[in-house]
Every structure is written in structure tokens, then in C-alpha cells.
Amino acid sequence: MSFLSLHIDAGRHAAFESHRHRPLRYDKAMRCWNVTDPAQVLHLLRSPALVCKEIAGPLAAVGERFGETFPNTEFLVRNMPLMNEGENHLPMRRRMAAFLAARRLPMQEPLRRMVAEHLAPLNAPGEYELVGTCLLPLVRSFFTELVRSSERVPFRQVTITRIFDRYLSLDMLRQVEAEVTELRSIVARGCPDAVAAGEEDMYVGLFTLGRDSLLATMAESLAMTLGAHLGKPLNQVGFADHPNETGVAIAERVAAQPISVGGAEIKTGDWVRLFLQSLNYSERLVVQKLVFGAGAHSCLGRQLSLDIWPLVTAQFAALPWRVAAVDRDYLKNHTFAMPAYVRIELTD
């Protein structure tokens, strides 16, 4: 089983179980350390010795090599907390955290309406594709309301977030540039006051990671929960109070200094691939609830995500149907566990 695709492999639960408590492994083909033990993942997430890779410089170098420019992608990576360290990181993070905290209370009533509206198609028994029919429109509406845009925010799954992929190709980079260009145009038209106030960078950063993270996490959690309760009435499923899967399956970091973990010696400059999914599969409930990460780069949208999840699961639990079947497949991606579709069959 390849560590490059473990996060979307059908047998990953058993694989994580077998890899639990094993020492770190260095994969020569991937040129990185793979970390699957939940305790070690948490330790390394919190370690100041591991940092996010600065990519604005390498991005410019790729442009020079191929005679192309990626100005909007460079704008994005220079203004995202997750892609900055040191003195640049904290002010960005605090600013985005303050914005999200201020929007949380005003979002509560719109959220209830959005969930009711976008899950309404499930009010009759039948076969449904959850991602395209319900969840993607819900996430699109959520982010449009979050930034009070007068124009609906577009959404193409895992195009723009490929910027987090160490294996990004030139063609994919061109796709990222095209989407960031479009996104900046949408923000300029739909949120002119925010742009005038110098908040365009924050909005583009929110859209980049937030949309895919929220959609993938909800889709994965619902697919896994419903699939585990086939034939059972939805009001007897007993949904967890937090998402029990994460769509943000991988976090990659670079060692800024040597670090010893579980008998392994990680050298300065080594890549470290942290499997965040292992937190979901931990034996400890307190660790399972750390699905949104830990440390300096933990998810800023955690609380709003936790506001959405119980509204969605309550809507499912109120349906008078049984789940007869669940099927899903994934988009090819090296860091996200993003379902291309989640098909369910509801029967009376």
C-alpha cells in the first residue's frame, strides 16, 4: 500500500490500525518521513522544529524557468497564514481569527436556513448524490454569506488547493493561477468594501483552504457514518457531536532544525508527512476531537465547522428513512481526501 495514496485507500482504517505505534518510516521514493502514529502526529504538529515550506520563491523560479508568470498565485501564497512562518504568520492568523470570531454569531440564523434549504431534496426516499446535490451548494452559500458577497462565490473542488501539493505539475499550477485570478475578480465585484479596506488577501485565503476543507470533511464524515449504519433508521444512527473524518488528510512540514522522534533522527531540511486522519482513528476520544489539528497552524475555521456539523446531522436524524446503500469515490489528490461523489439510497 502506497503512503502517497493511503489517505484515500479503501483499506486505510485497517492500515492505520496496523501502523499505530510503529516508528516513523523514511520513504526514499517520496523523499519524506511518514508519520501515522496519532501521538507522534500531535507531537510534531506542535513542534516549532517543523515549519511550513516557503513557496513564493520556488514559485517565481518555476515561472522564470518556463517563461511564465503566476502573479495571482504569488499573491495568494504570500498572504496565507498556513504558508508563512515567523513574524509574518502571527499577524495574519490573528487577523483572520478575529474576522471569523466576529462573523460567528451573525452566521447562526443564516446557517439554519442554508442547511434546511440545501438538504431539502432528501425529504423523499430515493437515490441521491450528496456532494453535488446538497453539500457543495451548502458550502458555496456558506462562504458567500460569510464574506457578505453580493455575488455567489464559485467553487471547483481541489483545483486551487493543489497549491499545497508538493507534487504540483506545471499544468496544475496554471489551473491554480486561473482559479485564483477568477476568485480575485469575484471578490473585487462582490466585496468592494472589503477590497477598499485592504481585506482582499484575507478573503482569498479563506476561500482557498476553507471551502475544500469544509466540504471534504462533511462529505467524508457523512459517508463513513451512514455507511456504518446501513439498514438502520436515521433517527437511530447516533451522529457524533464532531466530524469523525477529516478531509484535510495530510499536513506536510519541513524540519527547520534536527529533531528526534520515536527513535528516528529527522535532519534539517527533511520533509515530514503527517497523516492527520490517524487522529480520527486514535483509541483516545480526546485525540479524535483534534481532527482540526493542533499547534501554530491548527484550523482557524474549527468553531464555525462545529456550528455547521450538528445542524447537518440533526437534519439527517429528522428524516424518516433508512440508508440502504452508500458508495463514494475520490478525486485524485495528494493531500485532501475529497470525495468526487457520495451516493446514498434512502428507503422507507
C-alpha positions in Angstrom: 0.0 0.0 0.0 1.5 3.4 -1.0 1.8 6.1 1.5 1.2 8.6 -1.3 -2.4 7.3 -1.7 -3.1 5.8 1.8 -5.4 8.7 2.7 -7.9 7.7 0.0 -7.4 4.0 0.1 -10.4 1.8 0.9 -8.3 -0.2 3.3 -6.9 2.8 5.2 -8.7 2.1 8.5 -7.0 -1.3 8.8 -3.7 0.2 7.6 -3.7 2.9 10.2 -4.6 0.3 12.9 -1.6 -1.9 11.8 0.7 1.2 11.6 -0.3 2.5 15.0 2.6 2.7 17.5 5.1 1.9 14.8 8.2 4.1 14.4 8.5 6.7 11.7 9.4 5.5 8.3 11.5 7.3 5.7 10.3 6.7 2.2 13.1 7.1 -0.3 10.8 7.3 -3.3 8.7 10.1 -1.7 11.8 11.6 0.0 10.0 12.2 3.2 9.2 10.8 6.7 5.7 9.2 7.0 4.0 9.6 10.4 0.9 7.6 11.2 1.0 7.2 14.9 -1.5 9.7 16.4 0.6 10.6 19.4 3.6 11.3 17.1 1.4 13.3 14.7 0.2 15.5 17.5 3.7 15.9 18.9 5.1 17.0 15.6 2.2 19.3 14.8 3.0 21.2 17.9 6.8 21.2 17.4 8.4 24.5 16.5 11.2 22.5 14.8 8.8 21.7 11.9 7.7 24.6 9.7 5.6 25.2 6.6 7.7 25.4 3.4 8.0 28.9 1.9 7.0 28.5 -1.7 6.8 32.1 -3.1 10.5 31.9 -4.1 10.2 28.4 -5.7 7.0 29.6 -7.5 8.8 32.5 -9.0 11.7 30.3 -10.0 9.3 27.9 -11.9 7.9 30.9 -13.7 11.4 32.1 -14.8 12.3 28.6 -15.9 9.3 28.2 -18.2 8.9 31.9 -19.2 5.6 32.3 -17.4 4.3 34.4 -14.5 1.9 33.4 -11.8 1.2 36.8 -10.1 -2.2 35.9 -8.5 -0.8 32.6 -7.1 2.1 34.5 -5.7 -0.3 37.0 -4.1 -2.1 34.0 -2.5 0.9 32.2 -1.0 2.3 35.5 0.4 -0.9 36.2 2.2 -2.0 32.9 3.7 -1.1 32.1 7.4 -0.6 28.4 6.5 2.2 29.3 4.1 4.0 31.7 6.3 6.2 31.3 9.3 7.9 33.6 11.9 6.9 37.2 12.2 4.6 37.1 9.1 2.5 34.3 10.4 1.0 35.5 13.7 -0.4 38.8 12.5 -2.1 37.1 9.6 -3.5 34.4 11.9 -4.8 36.9 14.5 -6.5 39.0 11.8 -8.3 36.0 10.3 -9.2 34.6 13.7 -10.7 38.0 14.7 -12.8 38.1 11.5 -14.1 34.6 11.9 -15.0 35.2 15.6 -16.9 38.4 14.7 -18.9 36.6 12.0 -19.8 33.6 14.1 -22.9 34.9 15.8 -24.3 36.7 12.7 -23.9 33.4 10.8 -26.1 31.3 13.1 -29.5 32.1 11.7 -28.4 32.1 8.0 -26.8 28.7 8.7 -30.0 27.2 9.8 -31.8 28.4 6.7 -29.0 27.2 4.4 -28.9 23.7 5.9 -32.7 23.4 5.7 -32.7 24.6 2.1 -29.8 22.5 0.7 -30.8 19.3 2.5 -34.5 19.6 1.5 -34.0 17.3 -1.6 -33.6 14.4 0.9 -37.2 14.8 2.1 -38.3 11.9 -0.1 -36.9 8.4 -0.4 -34.7 7.8 -3.4 -31.1 7.8 -4.7 -29.0 10.9 -4.1 -25.5 12.2 -4.8 -24.8 14.1 -1.6 -21.8 16.2 -2.8 -23.2 17.8 -5.8 -26.9 17.9 -4.7 -26.5 19.1 -1.1 -23.1 19.7 0.3 -21.3 21.7 -2.4 -24.2 24.2 -2.7 -24.3 24.5 1.1 -20.6 25.3 1.3 -20.9 27.7 -1.6 -23.8 29.5 0.2 -21.9 29.5 3.5 -18.8 31.2 2.2 -20.9 33.7 0.2 -22.7 34.7 3.4 -19.5 34.6 5.5 -17.9 37.4 3.5 -21.3 39.1 2.6 -20.6 38.9 -1.1 -23.2 40.3 -3.5 -22.1 37.6 -6.0 -22.1 33.9 -5.3 -18.6 32.5 -4.7 -17.6 29.9 -7.3 -16.2 26.5 -6.3 -14.2 23.9 -8.2 -13.2 21.1 -5.9 -9.4 20.7 -5.2 -8.2 23.0 -8.0 -6.9 25.9 -6.1 -5.9 23.8 -3.0 -3.4 21.9 -5.2 -1.1 24.7 -4.2 -0.5 22.7 -1.0 0.7 19.7 -3.1 4.4 19.1 -3.2 3.9 17.1 -6.4 2.2 20.0 -8.3 2.8 19.9 -12.0 3.1 22.9 -14.3 -0.3 22.2 -15.8 -1.9 22.1 -12.4 -0.1 25.4 -11.5 -1.7 27.0 -14.5 -5.1 25.8 -13.3 -4.4 27.2 -9.8 -3.4 30.6 -11.4 -6.6 30.7 -13.4 -8.8 30.0 -10.4 -7.1 32.5 -8.2 -7.4 35.1 -10.9 -11.2 34.3 -11.2 -11.5 34.3 -7.4 -9.9 37.7 -7.0 -12.3 39.1 -9.7 -15.3 37.7 -7.8 -14.0 39.3 -4.5 -13.5 42.6 -6.3 -17.0 42.6 -7.7 -18.8 41.0 -4.8 -17.0 42.6 -1.8 -15.8 46.0 -2.9 -15.9 47.5 0.6 -13.6 44.7 1.8 -11.2 45.3 -1.0 -11.2 49.0 -0.3 -10.4 48.2 3.3 -7.4 46.1 2.3 -9.1 42.7 3.2 -8.9 41.0 -0.2 -5.9 38.9 0.8 -7.7 37.6 3.8 -10.8 36.7 1.8 -8.9 34.9 -0.9 -7.0 32.9 1.8 -10.3 31.9 3.4 -11.8 30.7 0.2 -8.6 28.8 -0.8 -8.4 26.4 2.1 -11.8 26.8 3.8 -14.1 25.6 1.0 -12.3 22.3 0.3 -11.7 21.6 4.0 -15.3 22.1 5.0 -16.7 20.2 2.0 -14.3 17.2 2.2 -14.7 16.9 6.0 -18.5 16.9 5.9 -18.7 14.5 2.9 -16.2 12.1 4.4 -17.8 12.1 7.8 -21.3 11.6 6.5 -20.2 8.9 4.1 -18.4 7.0 6.9 -21.2 7.4 9.4 -24.0 6.4 7.1 -22.1 3.5 5.6 -21.6 2.1 9.1 -25.3 2.1 9.8 -26.8 0.5 6.7 -30.4 -0.5 7.2 -30.8 1.5 10.4 -33.4 4.3 10.7 -31.6 7.7 10.5 -33.0 8.7 13.9 -31.2 5.8 15.5 -27.8 6.4 13.9 -26.4 8.5 16.8 -24.3 11.0 14.9 -21.1 12.2 16.7 -21.0 15.7 18.0 -18.0 16.4 15.9 -16.9 15.3 12.4 -15.5 11.8 12.7 -13.4 12.0 9.5 -11.2 14.8 8.1 -10.9 15.8 4.5 -7.6 17.5 5.2 -5.8 14.2 5.4 -2.2 15.3 5.1 0.0 18.1 6.6 3.5 18.3 5.2 6.2 20.2 7.1 10.0 20.8 6.7 12.4 20.4 9.6 14.0 23.8 10.4 16.3 22.0 12.8 17.2 18.4 13.8 14.5 16.6 15.8 14.4 13.2 17.4 11.0 11.4 17.4 10.3 7.7 18.4 13.9 6.7 17.8 14.1 8.4 14.4 16.5 11.3 13.7 14.9 13.9 11.4 17.6 16.1 9.8 17.3 19.8 8.9 15.6 20.1 5.5 13.8 16.8 5.7 10.2 16.6 4.6 7.7 15.2 7.1 4.3 13.9 6.0 1.8 13.9 8.9 -1.3 11.8 8.4 -4.0 13.8 10.2 -6.5 11.0 9.6 -4.7 9.0 12.3 -6.2 11.3 14.9 -9.7 10.2 13.9 -8.7 6.6 14.3 -7.0 7.1 17.7 -8.0 4.9 20.7 -8.5 8.1 22.7 -11.6 10.2 22.3 -9.8 13.4 23.3 -7.4 12.9 20.4 -10.2 12.1 17.9 -11.6 15.5 18.6 -8.4 17.1 17.4 -9.5 16.5 13.8 -8.9 20.2 13.2 -5.2 19.9 14.0 -3.1 21.4 16.8 -0.2 23.8 17.1 0.5 27.1 15.3 -1.3 26.0 12.1 -4.5 24.5 13.6 -7.7 25.2 11.7 -9.0 28.7 12.2 -12.4 27.7 11.0 -12.8 25.0 13.6 -15.7 26.6 15.6 -17.7 27.5 12.5 -17.3 24.0 11.3 -18.5 22.7 14.6 -21.5 25.0 14.3 -22.5 23.6 10.9 -22.0 19.9 11.6 -24.8 19.4 14.3 -27.2 21.3 12.1 -26.5 19.0 9.2 -26.6 15.8 11.3 -29.8 17.0 13.0 -31.4 17.4 9.6 -30.4 13.8 8.7 -31.6 12.4 12.1 -35.0 14.0 11.5 -35.6 12.1 8.2 -37.9 9.1 8.5 -35.8 6.9 6.2 -33.3 4.1 6.3 -29.9 4.2 4.5 -30.0 1.2 2.1 -26.6 1.9 0.4 -23.6 4.2 0.4 -21.0 4.5 -2.3 -18.2 7.0 -2.9 -15.0 7.6 -4.9 -12.3 10.2 -4.6 -10.7 12.9 -6.7 -7.1 12.3 -7.2 -5.2 14.5 -4.8 -2.1 14.0 -2.7 -3.3 15.9 0.4 -7.1 16.0 0.6 -9.5 13.1 1.0 -12.1 14.8 -1.3 -15.0 12.6 -2.4 -15.8 13.1 -6.1 -19.2 11.8 -5.2 -21.1 10.2 -2.2 -24.1 8.3 -3.5 -26.8 7.2 -1.0 -30.0 5.3 -1.3 -32.8 6.2 1.2 -35.7 3.9 1.7 -38.9 3.9 3.8 
